[in-house]
Amino acid sequence: MTDTPGRLLTLLSLLQTPREWPGSELAARLGVSPRTIRRDVDRLRGLGYPVEATRGAVGGYRLVAGKAMPPLVLEDEEAVAIAVGLRAGAGHAVEGVEEASVRALAKLEQVLPSRLRHRVSTLQSATIPLARGDGATVSSRTLTALAAAVTGRERVRFGYRAGDGTESRRQVEPYRLVSTGHRWYLVAYDLGREDWRTFRVDRVDEPFATGARFTPREVPGGDAAALVGRSLRRGREDRESPESPDVDVSFAAPASFVAARLPAYLAPEATGGDTCRVRARATDSVEWLAVRLALVDADFTVHGPPELAAYVASLASRLGRAVGGGAAGHG
């Protein structure tokens, strides 16, 4: 193999597998001498890849963790698997799969060959996800288009459907994508309204990057996630269905502790050194809210709505019976 760049990429692909490679085996794989392998390893180190060498009869080379993340070389199957996984996670706003994953998906899809993009789309269209009851799914294509515009500081046009069904056209300067656990929101400066707005991404239709660049404005409060939380609490963001209850819950725990365990729109307000209260407009079902509150791992009191209080009581009773039944079964 006389093509040095191509040989380096092949060598890197081999080293990225979790094993140690004897120099003689690498040389045989690439059709070069062990001395050439040593030189190529030095080139990779110069590019920032932490290649570790061990001496001796069973010594060899392996790629180890470094201080920075160098570019990866992926085989076709690996690239498809990662893209499908990122699409699935991003499309349903799984908590913890936040804007970084969408940026990664945008970067990956940008460089995927057309044949691999087709395979990714085919696999995704053939998969039926277990969706939430409200049907608020998000197109990964929409997410990646918005993420690319955020990163590239490029104005975007799109259609938007409000909670009451009203449709409009918007042109915005996108600032950030924010996940609240089961929904994605776009924080952007709306040029037509001359103000900051939050948009539910599942209501965004056919985003189009205009090519016009912009200098990002300073988001109010300096925190996009906090802006989404305030917007939802005040009801400035499009309202959910009339059945969606208001949440009023107090916790026997510090606000910082509770905030780290709840979606942004349920941001608590401190009521004391070790107490806080959540008052917000709900964007999730009563069942889901009850589970999220229970997972905070702190005592809490539901002040409203009645539907939430009733479901929490029912859930507590059911869990109590489950524990009691398990103890009786082992007696």
N, C-alpha and C positions, 0 to 999 in steps of 0.2 A: 504494500500500500504506500504509494509515493506521495499522495495528496496529504500534506501535513495538516491543514485545517480539518479535513475529513477524518484523518486518523486520530486527531485529538478528540473530536466529538465521539468517535467510537470508543476510545479509551475511557473518556469520561462516563459514557453510558455504562460501561462495564464496571467501573469503580463505584458507581452509585448503587450497585446492588450490595446488600448487607453481607459482605464476606471479604476475606482477604485473598488477593490474587497473587500467586507466585509470578515473579518477573518472567520466567521461562514460558509460563502458560499465556501471559499477555502477549509476549513476543510471537508465540505460535499463532495466536488468534489473529493478530494484526499483520503477520507475515513480515516482521522486521526483526532486528537483532535486539538482545537485551540492552545493549548500549543505547539504542534509539529509544527504547522504553524509558530508560533513566532520563534522557534528555526531555522526552515528552512530559514526564512527571514533573520535571523542573519547570517546564513551560506552564503547566497547570497551576503549580504553586505560585508562579509569578502572576497568574490571573486571579489569584485569591482563593483557589480551591485547596483546602487543607488535606493534602495527601500524606499519610503517614507510612513510613517504610520500616520494616523489621528485618533484621539480618539473620543469617543462619540457613541451615539446610531447608527449613520449612518456612523461611521468611517470605515476605512479599509486600504488597501495597494494598492500602484500603483508604477510603475517604472517611474522615472523622468530622465531628461537629466543630465548627469554627465560630469566630466572633460575628460574622456576617453571613447573609444568605446569598451565595453565588447562584448564577443561573443554573437551572436544571435542564437536563436532556432527557426527554421522555420518549418512550416507544409509543407506537400508534395506540396499542391497547391501553397503555397507562394514561395517555392523554384523553382518550374517550371516557375512560372510567372516572377520571377526575372531573371532566366537564359535566358529565351526567350527574355526578354527586353534587357538584356545586349548583347546578341548575335546580335540582330537586330541593336542596336546602334553601336556596335563595327564593325560589318560587313560592314557598310556603312560610317564609319568615320565621324559621325555627329559631328560638331564642339561642343566642350565642353565635349564630351565623349572621354576622352583621355586615356593615359596609365593606370591611376588608375582604370578605369572601366574594362579594359582588365585584369589587375591583379586580380580584384575582380571576374571576370568571371572564370579565371584560378583556383582560390582558390575554388570557388563554384563547378565547374565541377569535381574537384579532389575528393570531398567528396560526390557527388551525388551518390546514389545507382544506379545500372545499370538500374533498371526499370524506374527511373526518367530521367536518361540520354536518354533513348529510347523515352520517352514522349516529351522531349525537342526537340530532333532531328525530331520527327514526326511532331510536331507543326511547326517547322521552315520550313521543306520541303513542307508543305502544304500552306505556306504563300508566296505570290508573292509581293515583295517590289516594291515601285515606285523608280526606279533606275535612275541615271543620264544618259545623252545621250551617254557618252563614254564607258559605260558598265564596268567601272573599279571597280567592286565589290570585296570585300575581304572576304575570308573564315574566319569565327570566329574560326574555328579549327586551322587554320594557326596562327592567332593572339594569341590565348591562348598558343599554343606550343612555339611561340617565346617569349611571356611574361614570361612563366615559365623558359625558358632558360636564359633570362635576369636576373630574380630574383635569380635563382640558380647558376648563373655564370658558365654556362655549354656550351661548344662549340657545334655548330650546323652545320650540312650539309644540303644542299638543292639544288634543281635545280633552275636556274634563266634564265628568258627570257628577253633579252635586247629590247630596243625600235625598233631595226631593225629586230627583230625576232631571233637573234642569241641566242642559248641556251648553257649554261655552268653549271658546277657543282662547288659549292662554299663550303668552310669550313671557318667559321667565329667565332669570339668571340663577341657575341651580347652585345651591350652596352645599347641602349635605343630604344623604339618605339616612334615615333613622328607623331602626326596628324597635317596636314596642313589645316584641315577643311573638305575636301572631299577625302583625300588620306592618307594612312598610309605609313610611311617610317621606315625602320630598319637602325639604325646607328650601324655599326659593324666594327671590325678590320678584314680585309680579310687576312687570313693566306697565301693564294696562291699568292696574289698580294703584300703582306707585306706593306699594307697601309690601311687607313681608307676609307670606302665606305658607301654610302647610297643606299639602295635597296627599290624599290617600292614593298610593300608587296603583292599587287595584282599580281605581276609577280613571286613571290616565290612559288615554287612547292614542296610539301611533305617535310617540314622541319623535320629533325631527330636529336634529342639530342644524342650526342655521349657518354655521361657519363664522358667525360674528363673535369675536372674543370680548371678554370683559374683565375688569379689575374687581375682584370680590369686595362687596361692601361688608361692613362690620355688622354681624348678626346681633340683634338686640339681646343684651345680657351676655353675649360672647359664647353661648352654648346652644347648639342646635337642638339637642335632646331636651334641654330645659324649656326651650321655646315650644316644642311640640307638646310637652306636658302642660304648660300654661295655656296654650291654645285649646287643648282638649278640655281643660278644666273650665275655661271661660265660655266654651261653646262657640268660639270663633271659627273653628274648623267645622266643616259640614257635619250636621247632627246625624246621629244614628237613628234607627227606627224609633217611634214613640215608645215601644216596649222596653227600650234599653233603660235600665234603672240608674239613678245616681248612687254613688258609693259613699258611705259614711262609716268609717271604721277607725277605732282608736286602738293603739298598740302599747303594751307595757314594755317598750324597748326604745332606744334612741332612734331618732329620725335617720341617721346615717346607716344604721344597721338595717332598718326596714327598706330604705331606698335602694340598697344594694341587692335586694332580693325581690323587687317588684318592677314591672315595666315602668317606663318613664312617665306615662300618663297618670300613674298612680303615685306620683311623688308625694311623700308625707310632709307635713308641717310640724315642727317641734312644738310641743305643748308643755314641755318640762325637760329636765336633764335626761330623764330616762323614759319619757313618754312622747308619743307623737300621734297625729291624726291624719287620716287620708280622706279627703273630700274631693270627688272627681266625677266626671261624666264617664259612665262605663262604655267601653267599646268591645266588651266580651260578654259571653253568656253568664248567667248566674252560676251555673255549674263550674265553669272554668274559673270564675272569680273566687269561688269557695275554695277550690283546690290551691290556687295561687296564694291566698291568704294563709291557708294552713301550712304551706311550705315555707313561710317566713320563719318558722321555728321560734315563735314568741306568742305569749298570751295576747288575745285581742278580743274586742267587743264590737259587735255589729250594731250600729245605731240605725241603719237603713240601707236599702229599702226592705220592706217586710219579706219580699220574695227571697232576698239573699239571707236574711236571718233565719227564715224557715228552712232553707236548703242546708245551711251550715249546721242547724240543729239535727236535721235528718241525717246528714253525713256523719256527725259525731255519734249519733245513736247506732248507725250501721257499723261504723268502725269499732265501737264498743262491743257490739254483738259478735263481730268477727274475732276479736281478741278473746272474749269470753267463751265462744264456741271452740276456739283452738285449744284453750286451757282445759275445757271439759273433755275434749276428745283425747287428750293425753293422760287423763287421770286414771 
